[in-house]
Amino acid sequence: MIVQEKKAKDLIQERIFTLSNFISLSRVALVPPFLIYSKEYASNPSFDSFFYPALISVIAVLTDYLDGKIARILNQETVLGRYLDPICDKIVTISALGICVVYFYFPIWILILYSIREFLGLWFGGYLYFKRGLQGKPNYWGKLGVGIVAVSVIWYMSIPILVTIPKLPMFFFHPEWSAYSLLVVLALGVLGYFRRYWTIVFHPEKLVIDPNDQFQKKKYEIIE
């Protein structure tokens, strides 16, 4: 493999102001109102006060799906957009889990591990781009992890309401299962990235990139 280092300016040589990028950024704009409504709900739990943070959570999940979908439909896929989407995901998920730590007893040690993994992922993605001229693609475990974060946030936040409903199965009062599931998915995701990128990072001279190899395209692509 021939290493093709990149510079930061290369990221913005393509289109910046696209609909898909706007949708990604709008997800981050949802964080402040989510924090405000979540704090209000935590101080006075009710179905009415739960509505707005739950609605914002659903909208955030939908925008996470729509930005990539729209980029492909409108042919707006860019290198910047592929990095912007996961960055916005990390801001939103860490903020949401942080609220759950402060008000709804989400395990702080899992949030710390999650945050470390996400920041390392950002650093590693930058390393691949700037030092190897490659853009890594998210694996299955990363996408599953974002989904589990959404489920976990809503589950932890709903506990103050669930305790008012009589005769619910005990399963509903143990949101920690979602937190532990997230931990397992994080570990599997890290292992997946190690398997995928070990040779690229430490032994690039041994890697042969075939632009026509569809299996390789699912993992990474050369940035021209």
PyMOL commands that set and color helices and strands:
alter all, ss='L'
color gray80, all
select helices_A, chain A and resi 8-12+19-29+31-43+47-73+79-104+108-132+140-162+170-173+176-202+204-206+214-217
alter helices_A, ss='H'
color red, helices_A
select strands_A, chain A and resi 134-136+220-222
alter strands_A, ss='S'
color yellow, strands_A
deselect
rebuild
show_as cartoon
